[in-house]
Structure formats: C-alpha cells, structure tokens
Amino acid sequence: MHHLLVAAAILLFALPVGAQQRQAPPPADMAGAADHPLVGRYDGSVQRLREQVAFGEMRIVTAPVLPGGRPPGSPRATEANSTAVAGRITRMRYEGPDGRSPIELVRNWQQRLQQGGFSTVFACEARSCGGGGADLWFAVNEARPGNAGIASNWSSQAYAVMRLERPAGDVWVSLLSVTGPRERPQTLIDVVEVRPMETDRIVFVDAAQMDRSIAATGRVALYGIAFDTDRAEPRAESRPTIEEIAKYLRANPSVAVIVTGHTDSQGGFEHNVDLSRRRAAAVIAALTRDHGIAAARLTPFGAGMAAPVAANDSERGRAQNRRVEIVRR
C-alpha cells in the first residue's frame, strides 16, 4: 500500500511538468508590434518583425518566378514576373498559430482582404510558384533589404498578392507563408500604400538659424536627423545637421542643451519613449565623439509620442512629429 501511494505521488507531481512542456506558451509579440489596420492578423499568431518606411520602392511578385534567363547575381523579381510599386511600405512577419498550414493562413487573409474590397492579383502554392518554388521565395524576401527571418521551406509555401484600387492610391499586399521550425507556420507580409514621393520636403537648419530660434523660443526643431524604423543610430545623411548643432554649441560655449527625441504614435508608448531617448543619446554620442562637445553640456531626453506638433492620423502629420529638438537648459 505504501509503495502504491509513493508511485501515485510521483505521477501527481510529474504529470504537470510534462503537460507544461507540451503546452509551452508561444513567443510574445516583439517590442513595438502593431498590426496593419487593413490587414489585421490571424488569431493566435504573434508578430516577430515590423519594419516601416514612409516612402520606398519595391517589386511585388505577380507571376511565377522561373529559374534562369537572368544574369548571375541579378534580382529574381523582374518586369516579367513582378510589378514595381512605390509608397509607404510596411513589412511584418508573424509566427503561428500551431496546427495551421501555410495555405490555410494565406487563404484566411485573402478572404479578410476581399471583404475589404481587395482583389486577388496572383496566388500560388509550392512548385506552382515557378520552378521548384525557391526562386519566388528568394524574390519575395529580396524585395526589401535585411533579413526577413522566414524559413527557407519553399516546398511548403503558399503565396498571394492582393490589390485595393482607390483614388488616394492603390494598396498592394503580398502574403508568403511557409512551415517553419517545429512545424510552426511563418507568414511574411508586405503592404505598400502607393503614393507619389513628396518633393521639396528637405528642411536644413544651419547654426545661425538654430541660434535665432533658440534665442526667440528656447528651442529648435530639427528634421535633418533621420533614423531607420525602430533604430537609434542616425543615418549618414544626418551628419550635416549634427555638424551645425556642433557649430552652434561652439559659438555659444556657455550654453547647455537638452537633446530631445520625438516619435510618432506608431507602436507602444513605453517603447517609443525608450526609442526616442536612445536616439537623443546617439546624437549626443556623435557630438562628443566626432566634434569634441563636452558631454556635461548635453542632456538626452526621450519624449516619445507625448509632444506631437501635428495629428498622427496621416503620414504628413507623423513625419512632422518624428523630430529631434534642441532645448536650451
């Protein structure tokens, strides 16, 4: 009897551990995750990649991608199998849910988009995507720079391209889903909201203008410092504006300033506060490292989305809110 009770106790405590291993929770959304309002997400999936540019160019694959017939090393997406589009680009990658196939996920998204007025331009599965399917997989992944992080399991892939025609500019959505590690599906989504590039938008503020603005209002807003989506390091084209900040500070050696980062409202509040502060700190690092400005004169601050200068319901407004400000202490 004693041995039976011991065995029962061992089973009692062992079963929950096994059950916990079998029911391990899926990974959480990445920091700053946000679904595209026109696309949504498949119930139970998690977002592991989100990149966005206000204006960019790419090719959307709209026909089977056949191997051969192109110079070695050239892009797989060509005029024969894709459509060139330009506008606001959002790239997302979702994982899961477990127990769903790539074709099931893509067909559900197709249905959702068709209900929103989209039409199907092209759809394929595995080998019907052209050749062995690998060329389409590469063409879709290579459409944007960087690693999309989607498994190279093209034999399981399902693909669809949807288009919404509207007076304000068409919207294109490409959906590529494959079976990933541990049989967990992965879906790569590109959304392009077509619009012409805004011109005459470059505003360069030199040291003299900074001096006048700070003398009059105690601050100056700078739009010449640019960052990649969800990145803190200033892009190369930010160098001239940072040099002008250094000129202003050298001409005013008694002035100390707060370098304030501002974001738009895309993403979570805390994430944007942290991102904006890291961007401000990166500008300060450039001023101290490259221009010899004393760190004691510079204070980083992240305002995130808390101090907009325009409504965040349009790209023009969001662009106005993404800025760096120099505030006199």
NORLIN-V119648 format. One record per backbone hydrogen bond with DSSP energy under -0.5 kcal/mol. CO is the residue of the C=O (numbers start at 1). NH is the residue of the N-H. Records with the same first field share a line. If there is no record, write none. Layout:
CO: NH / NH
//
This chain:
1: 5
2: 6
3: 7
4: 8
5: 9
6: 10
7: 11
8: 12
9: 13
10: 14
11: 15
12: 16
13: 17
14: 18
15: 19
16: 20
17: 21
18: 22
19: 23
21: 24
30: 33
36: 39 / 40
42: 45
46: 48 / 95
47: 30
49: 93
51: 91
53: 89
56: 87
58: 85
59: 61
60: 83
64: 66
71: 74
76: 78
78: 81 / 82
81: 62 / 63
83: 60
85: 58
86: 195
87: 56
88: 193
89: 53
90: 191
91: 51
92: 189
93: 48 / 49
94: 187
95: 46
97: 100
101: 105
102: 106
103: 107
104: 108
105: 109
106: 110
107: 111
108: 112
109: 113
110: 114
111: 115
112: 116
113: 116 / 118
114: 117
119: 163
122: 161
124: 159
125: 128
126: 129
127: 130
129: 65
130: 133
133: 137
134: 138
135: 139
136: 140
137: 141
138: 142
140: 143
141: 144
146: 148
151: 153
152: 154
153: 156
154: 157
157: 126
158: 177
159: 124
160: 175
161: 121 / 122
162: 173
163: 119 / 165
164: 171
166: 169
170: 194
171: 164
172: 192
173: 162
174: 190
175: 160
176: 188
177: 158
178: 180 / 186
180: 183
181: 184
183: 185
184: 180
185: 96
186: 178
187: 94 / 189
188: 176
189: 92
190: 174
191: 90 / 193
192: 172 / 194
193: 88
201: 203
202: 204
203: 205
204: 206
206: 210
207: 211
208: 212
209: 213
210: 214
211: 215
212: 216
213: 217 / 218 / 219
214: 218
218: 328
220: 326
222: 324
224: 226
226: 235
228: 231
233: 228
235: 238
236: 239
238: 242
239: 243
240: 244
241: 245
242: 246
243: 247
244: 248
245: 249
246: 250
247: 251
248: 252
252: 255
256: 329
257: 259 / 299
258: 260 / 327
259: 301
260: 325
261: 303 / 304
262: 323
268: 272
269: 273
270: 274
271: 275
272: 276
273: 277
274: 278
275: 279
276: 280
277: 281
278: 282
279: 283
280: 284
281: 285
282: 286
283: 287
284: 288
285: 289
286: 290 / 291
287: 291 / 293
288: 292
294: 297
295: 298
297: 257
299: 259
301: 261 / 303
303: 306
304: 263
305: 308
314: 318
315: 319
316: 320
317: 321
318: 322
321: 323
323: 262
324: 222
325: 260 / 327
326: 220
327: 258
//
